[in-house]
Amino acid sequence: MSQMQDYINEAEAALLHTYNRYQVVFDHGEGVHLYDIEGKSYLDFVSGIGVFALGYGNKEYNDAVKAQVDKILHTSNYYYNVPAIEAAKAVKKASGMDRVFFTNSGAEAVEGALKAARKYAYLKDGATDHEIIAMEHSFHGRTFGALSVTGKKAYREAFEPMIGNIRFAEYNNIDSVKALINDKTCAIIMETVQGEGGIYPGQEDFLKEVRAICDEKDILLILDEIQCGMGRTGEYYAWQRYGVKPDIMTTAKALGCGVPVGAFLMTEKVGQNSLVAGDHGTTYGGNPLAGAAIVEVFRQFENKKVLENVRRVGAYLYEKLDEIAAAQADVVEHRGVGLMQGLEFDHPVAEIINKALDKGLVLINAGTNIIRFLPPLVITEADVDAMLEILKECL
Ligand SMILES: *Cc1c(COP(=O)(O)O)cnc(C)c1O
């Protein structure tokens, strides 16, 4: 048996089986390529689910993280640390939001966002039965709060009861949102572009109308930018494309490009009227290592003009996937924006993805019938061409 198979067997004997993993053990990466432990090279169009935006083997990033490791890793949030301060300034500047709370993951960022929204409403009327509207087919994470607003019943059912007073509306359908709004509604949460649910971009009219309703009724709009944020759509945050600013926003995944970090941010109005000392906390969140990673990520986004690259290569990918959609009778729809795109087929895509992996291309699904394209944000047109060549052989 191969060494790779030995490792896979050991993994299956030791790890809780919460994933049906692809049969490969990755070892290292270089640029937009991953290498397995036998040295085989793979073109990466997943970037660890939208995390590793800046390319593997990134010397400046690695050096920045290593320098912080040698200095200090952790002090706790009872004290200030410079990397966290610099990181907070960077994410504020990119988003135009006012107040930041750092977490270790996306789900934790969602938890904090929900707590902030409930506290804001509580401070207004003292009630403890506020409602939150979430979207069908959404994904916000696996912890109880985040799961409670995740619009996929199969993820929730075995773990009921969820947190209470969540209502689900149809994404991009303003009437279904309006029908759920009442005096108890304190927040509306949605992804600006739905990721796990199948790559569905929010429609501009829809987002603007939701924003208007929220303004009118002092309901907080929470935009989950964990997957679609950090440049993936060609702006730092996808809502910047629409000019619809949230009251609270979540970010994670590419925020740390590999060091586990997340954050929720809010406007000054929410910041001054929600969570205060004692209301929320984290041991690790915003520690010096996380801060150093975030600072370096933003520095490279600026220096390497990552957003411009996403717009240019994203448009190229869009055009090319449109050609495939037109040529393939089994493609139902091509959707997406920037370097977050999906091809929906009229059949499961697992076989295509496995074939691609065999041929040295890493792809991932979103739901059973959709291939999701989430490459590192530094890919070039030539990488897109190389991807297409393999993909076409697999279709
Ligand atoms: C991945 C994801 C999350 C959860 O993030 P974790 O870091 O896995 O907890 C939440 N929301 C969206 C939109 C995501 O894509």
The ligand as a Gaussian input file, in Angstrom:
#p B3LYP/6-31G(d) Opt

LIG

0 1
 C      -17.252000      29.413000       6.064000
 C      -18.395000      30.286000       6.394000
 C      -18.794000      30.498000       7.720000
 C      -18.206000      29.754000       8.886000
 O      -16.845000      30.022000       9.067000
 P      -15.960000      29.028000       9.974000
 O      -14.627000      29.696000      10.029000
 O      -15.939000      27.700000       9.283000
 O      -16.616000      28.948000      11.297000
 C      -19.814000      31.407000       7.949000
 N      -20.398000      32.070000       6.945000
 C      -20.037000      31.892000       5.657000
 C      -20.691000      32.685000       4.590000
 C      -19.034000      30.981000       5.339000
 O      -18.701000      30.778000       4.054000

